[in-house]
Amino acid sequence: MMGQSPGQKNLVEQPAAARVGIKSSKKQAFIKLEGSAKETLEQGRNRLVVAGVLFAFCFVVLAGRLVGLAISGAGSEVDVEAVAPQKPAAVAVLDKRAPIYDRGGNLLAVTLEAVSLFADPRKILDAEDAAEKLSRVFPDLEPEGLKAKLSLRRNFVWVKRHMTPQQQKHVNDLGIPGLFFRSEERRVYPMGNLAAHVVGYTDIDGNGIAGIEKYFNSRLSGKNPKDAGPVHLSVDVRVQYALRDELSRFMSIFRGIGASGMVLDVKTGEVLGMVSLPDFDPNRPGDFPRDNKFNKVALGVYEMGSTFKAFTTAMALDLKTVSLRDGYDATKPIRIAGFRIRDDHGKKRWLSVPEIFMYSSNIGTAKMAEDVGPKRQKAFLQKIGLLDRPVIELPEIGAPILPPRWNTLETMTISYGHGLSVSPLQLSSAMSAMVNGGIFRNPTLIAQEGTAEVEGRRVIRAKTSDAVRKLMRLVVEKGTGSKAEAKGYLVGGKTGTAEKAVNGRYKRDALVTSFASAFPMNDPRYVVLAMLDEPKGNESTYGFRSAGWTTAPIVSRLVSRIAPILGVMPVDEEDPRIQKAMHMPTYSREKNNETF
Amino acid sequence: MRWQLTTCFIAMAVGFSYGLYQLSYEVQALEGELAGINREIEDNKQSIEILKAEWAYQNRPDTIQELTAKYLPLLLVAPYQVATFKDLPDRKMAPEVLEALDNPVPRRKPRFEWVYENEEEGTPSYTLASYGGNSVLQGQVK
């Protein structure tokens, strides 16, 4: 516009020009206008220019955008496809249920794709024929039930969930209209029965309904975006397998109805193995009775018997109501409130504290507890976690059963493990506090970072713990647990034989035998607990079925198997340094009597 | 002048649009390829998952125990059978080797080489050629 103004001026400056005239010139031809006509023309031209500029601008923008799109490719169909799945991922962090690993990275549970078959009954032409053909592919499906299903007036029924690729091929080959496949997720447990009670299982839709699967359901399924991902257990499949193998071997040797056991790291509280027999296959939990799914280690509570003497002795030594040199007269049974507390294989003489522990004297232990008193005993047991429901990453946790009253009689019976029912899990973690220098640590099923010691709370003095270690070693060296000896690994432990209480009475013929042990006793690293439910004696045990005969050998074999795996080096027991470290005088007065 | 400009513009427009379309199609083809590769990756990931599960299943401790019982005469490990690397006696090394180990000169990248230690016998033996490139060590390489 501005460029035209000089020309316009020219026009104005030529007054001689005609109203409508054409100045013929070689260079330019002008239509000269004046007045209103000129204004109108001007206006029209201005409008045209404005519109033109606008359009030009728009086209430039479009062209620019086109070039941009062609170069970057953003917004194309393929890209939209690629972007789309990212949006729901922000809600559900995992694309499928996360796996569960053991501490060595072995798979314990994993989700795989599996094909399921469903039908649209309205599209099926001949339900009877289809049912008959399908039941040939799936022998476990009844033709009648299938026919009824396929005749329903619905448009969706499941025919078979999670079939094998071969079955899928067969169904495809049948060519029945109205049958469709759908890809689904299926939880697979490659290790089968091995860690069934720990890992647990899921229902057919992939929701955890037992064990770790239930406890960490939201983490595994990714429902909680902040805490989603796989779970790494502290369990070691090698230890777990050795434990299960030995337990099931001895369960069948002694014809027990059940067995349980666990291996616990005393420095971190990590559970390396947890087995409850009989068990089940989490790949097909429906095929096993409910009793098999009962986790005897965490959910079951039992009167543990003499293994409690370790706690009673530690308590008495820690509170200094007795010293290792002291002892009690165990000549006669104690009569109290109509009960008689007696020893199974009584020595019928004065016994020192190490002797009481070594020969597992009920009388001596009861007297030891009586000196401590009910109040302090209760406080002590509370401190080592035997009176509360334990805390561990499992939904199936049994609470201890406390006696209705807690007087002198109860103090005496609890001192040797009767009248108070606790779970093997509680017993193991309390035992680990007894031997690891006196620190109680919560047991855990989750692998701990690094090898540093986990913080805990002190429950007994380090000196007391040292005495308990030596006493437990003494039991294996010279006492009731001699069959638990595993050469080179300095096993120490305490036997426990308890009669089962059924309907408020003790059943003489049904025992629960246990052996709570730790190794190596000069610097305990692991607590091993083995339990047998209703073992029966045989020729090899001369008919005996007490813990020293039935469960102690389990520990012996188990320790020999797992110690090299766990990196515990065997030591020479004859080494004077070891002998000195494990030295525990019995302070017996028997010899003195004999000499006179 | 004007028609030249116009022709020039038209030619440029044709040229650019051809180039851009070509580019665009190429990009689309690449996108398609990418999507295909991504699908393949997903597929392979799934196969890996299945293989991992299979691996875990085949490596169940009870299977391994069955196999050892069948093929190996193994019993419970006795304490005297347990040893560490520390218990092994020190292996005597040739002085040239020790010298080469002490040599602060940057070493060659480790790689696998055939080395003839004894030329008369001509028995081939191999060594990790990470001791450094001295001819002392490697002898004659054929």
Chai-1 contact restraints between the chains, C-beta under 6 A:
chainA,res_idxA,chainB,res_idxB,connection_type,confidence,min_distance_angstrom,max_distance_angstrom,comment,restraint_id
A,A70,B,L20,contact,1.0,0.0,6.0,A-B,restraint_1
A,A70,B,L23,contact,1.0,0.0,6.0,A-B,restraint_2
A,A70,B,S24,contact,1.0,0.0,6.0,A-B,restraint_3
A,G73,B,V27,contact,1.0,0.0,6.0,A-B,restraint_4
A,V78,B,E31,contact,1.0,0.0,6.0,A-B,restraint_5
A,V78,B,A35,contact,1.0,0.0,6.0,A-B,restraint_6
A,N106,B,A56,contact,1.0,0.0,6.0,A-B,restraint_7
A,L107,B,A56,contact,1.0,0.0,6.0,A-B,restraint_8
A,V110,B,A53,contact,1.0,0.0,6.0,A-B,restraint_9
A,L112,B,I50,contact,1.0,0.0,6.0,A-B,restraint_10
A,V188,B,A53,contact,1.0,0.0,6.0,A-B,restraint_11
A,P190,B,A53,contact,1.0,0.0,6.0,A-B,restraint_12
A,P190,B,A56,contact,1.0,0.0,6.0,A-B,restraint_13
A,P190,B,Y57,contact,1.0,0.0,6.0,A-B,restraint_14
A,M191,B,R60,contact,1.0,0.0,6.0,A-B,restraint_15
A,Y241,B,P61,contact,1.0,0.0,6.0,A-B,restraint_16
A,K487,B,P79,contact,1.0,0.0,6.0,A-B,restraint_17
A,G488,B,P79,contact,1.0,0.0,6.0,A-B,restraint_18
A,S560,B,L76,contact,1.0,0.0,6.0,A-B,restraint_19
A,P564,B,V77,contact,1.0,0.0,6.0,A-B,restraint_20
A,P564,B,V82,contact,1.0,0.0,6.0,A-B,restraint_21
A,P570,B,P79,contact,1.0,0.0,6.0,A-B,restraint_22
A,P570,B,V82,contact,1.0,0.0,6.0,A-B,restraint_23
